[in-house]
Amino acid sequence: MDVKPCTHEDFLDIVRDLDDFWGTDRARAVHHPMCVHEFGDTAWVVREDDRVIAYLFGFWSQTEPVGYVHLVGVRRSHQRRGIGRMLYERFEAIARERGCVALKAITPPVNTDSIAFHRRLGFSLLGESNEDGIPVVADYFGPGVPRVVFLKPLHGTIADLD
C-alpha cells in the first residue's frame, strides 16, 4: 500500500467522513488542520482508488526526542487488515532515523479499541489504575480529564527514559 502525504483535500474528506473512521464524530475537535499544514511531513494517507482509507497525523516533540502519534484512523470497512499497524511501523522507522528514543500517544480511557490496539503494538500505559483498572494520567487533558498515555521505548526500556 502506498503511503502519501496528506493534502488539504484529503483532510477535508477525512473530516467529512469521521463517522466512517471512528464510528462517531467525537474526535472532530482533535482533527485540527495544523496537523496537515504545519506537520505535513508526518501527516499521511493511504488511498484506495481516490478515497482515503487510512491516515496518520503525527509530529516530533519539541521538548524531548519522542515521536508523537496524534491520530491514526482506518475506515471501518478496512480495519483488521494491518493498515494502522503499517502506518505506525512507518512512523516508528522514521522516528528511529531522527534519533527519537520513544513513541507516545494518548486516548480517552473509554476508548478500549485504541487501548487494545496500542498494547498489541507494544506500548505500555502510564499512570495509575482508575476504577476500571485502566492506567491513566490524571488531569492530563485538563482538570478532571484523565487520559491513557501510551509509551513505547525505541531503545531499551521505559526506565531508561527517565
matplotlib code that plots the C-alpha trace (Angstrom):
import matplotlib.pyplot as plt

x = [0.0, 1.2, 1.5, 1.3, 1.4, -2.0, -3.3, -5.8, -8.4, -7.6, -8.1, -11.5, -12.5, -11.4, -13.3, -16.4, -16.2, -15.2, -18.1, -16.7, -13.3, -14.3, -17.9, -18.8, -17.7, -16.5, -12.9, -13.7, -12.2, -8.8, -8.7, -7.0, -5.8, -2.4, -1.7, -1.6, -0.4, 2.2, 3.3, 2.9, 5.9, 4.2, 0.6, 0.0, -2.9, -3.4, -5.8, -7.7, -8.5, -9.3, -10.6, -8.7, -8.9, -6.5, -4.4, -1.8, -1.1, 2.0, 4.8, 8.2, 8.1, 9.8, 10.6, 12.1, 13.3, 9.9, 7.6, 4.0, 1.2, -1.8, -4.3, -4.5, -7.7, -8.7, -12.1, -14.2, -14.5, -10.7, -9.9, -8.2, -6.1, -2.9, -3.1, -3.0, 0.0, 1.7, 1.3, 2.7, 5.6, 6.5, 6.3, 8.4, 11.1, 11.3, 11.4, 14.3, 16.1, 15.5, 17.0, 13.8, 14.0, 10.3, 6.8, 3.9, 0.2, -2.9, -6.6, -9.6, -10.0, -13.3, -11.6, -11.0, -10.3, -7.4, -6.1, -6.1, -4.5, -1.7, -1.0, -0.7, 1.8, 4.0, 3.0, 2.9, 0.2, 1.5, -0.2, -2.3, -5.2, -8.7, -11.9, -12.0, -8.4, -7.1, -3.9, -4.5, -2.7, -5.0, -5.7, -3.6, -6.2, -7.3, -8.7, -10.7, -9.9, -7.6, -6.0, -4.4, -0.9, 0.9, 4.7, 6.8, 10.6, 12.5, 15.8, 15.8, 13.0, 10.7, 13.0, 15.8, 13.7, 13.9]
y = [0.0, 3.4, 6.0, 9.6, 13.0, 14.2, 17.1, 19.7, 18.0, 14.7, 16.4, 17.7, 14.2, 12.7, 15.3, 14.8, 11.0, 10.9, 8.5, 6.0, 6.1, 6.5, 5.3, 8.8, 12.4, 12.7, 13.1, 16.1, 18.6, 17.0, 16.9, 20.3, 21.4, 22.3, 18.5, 18.8, 22.4, 22.6, 19.0, 17.9, 15.6, 13.4, 13.6, 10.6, 8.9, 5.6, 5.7, 3.0, 4.4, 8.1, 7.5, 7.9, 4.6, 5.4, 8.2, 9.0, 12.5, 12.8, 15.1, 15.3, 16.5, 19.9, 19.0, 15.5, 13.1, 11.5, 10.8, 11.6, 10.0, 12.4, 10.5, 7.2, 6.3, 3.5, 3.2, 0.6, -1.3, -1.6, -2.3, -5.5, -5.6, -4.3, -0.8, 1.0, -1.2, -0.4, 3.3, 3.1, 1.0, 3.6, 6.4, 4.3, 3.7, 7.5, 8.3, 6.0, 7.6, 11.0, 9.9, 9.5, 7.3, 6.6, 6.9, 8.4, 8.7, 9.3, 8.3, 8.7, 5.8, 4.8, 4.0, 0.3, -0.4, 2.1, 0.7, -2.9, -1.7, 0.1, -2.8, -5.1, -2.7, -3.0, 0.2, 0.5, 2.5, 5.1, 6.3, 4.9, 2.4, 4.1, 2.5, 0.2, -0.9, 1.1, 3.0, 6.7, 10.0, 12.2, 15.7, 15.1, 16.7, 19.3, 19.4, 16.2, 14.9, 11.8, 10.2, 6.9, 7.8, 5.2, 5.0, 2.7, 2.9, 2.5, 1.7, -0.1, 0.2, 2.8, 3.1, 4.2, 7.2, 8.9]
z = [0.0, -0.9, 1.9, 0.6, 2.2, 3.3, 1.3, 2.4, 0.2, 1.9, 5.3, 4.2, 3.1, 6.4, 8.4, 6.3, 6.9, 10.6, 11.4, 8.9, 10.6, 14.2, 14.4, 15.7, 15.2, 18.8, 17.6, 15.4, 17.8, 17.7, 13.8, 13.5, 10.1, 11.6, 11.5, 7.7, 7.2, 10.0, 10.4, 6.8, 6.7, 9.3, 8.0, 5.8, 4.0, 2.4, -0.6, -2.4, -5.8, -5.0, -1.5, 1.7, 3.6, 6.4, 7.8, 10.5, 11.8, 14.0, 14.9, 16.6, 20.2, 20.8, 24.4, 24.2, 21.5, 21.1, 18.1, 19.0, 17.1, 17.4, 15.3, 13.4, 11.6, 9.4, 7.7, 9.5, 6.2, 6.1, 9.8, 10.9, 7.7, 9.3, 7.8, 11.1, 12.2, 8.9, 9.4, 12.9, 11.8, 9.1, 11.7, 14.1, 11.5, 10.7, 14.4, 14.9, 12.0, 13.6, 16.9, 18.8, 21.9, 22.2, 20.7, 22.5, 22.0, 24.1, 24.2, 26.5, 29.0, 27.3, 24.0, 24.7, 21.0, 21.0, 24.2, 22.8, 19.5, 21.2, 23.6, 20.5, 19.1, 22.2, 24.0, 27.8, 29.6, 32.1, 35.2, 38.0, 37.6, 37.5, 38.9, 35.8, 36.3, 33.3, 33.9, 33.4, 33.9, 36.0, 34.7, 31.5, 29.2, 31.8, 35.3, 35.9, 32.4, 32.6, 29.5, 28.8, 27.9, 25.7, 25.6, 23.5, 24.0, 20.8, 22.6, 25.9, 28.4, 29.9, 32.9, 30.5, 29.5, 32.9]

ax = plt.figure().add_subplot(projection="3d")
ax.plot(x, y, z, "-o")
ax.set_aspect("equal")
plt.show()
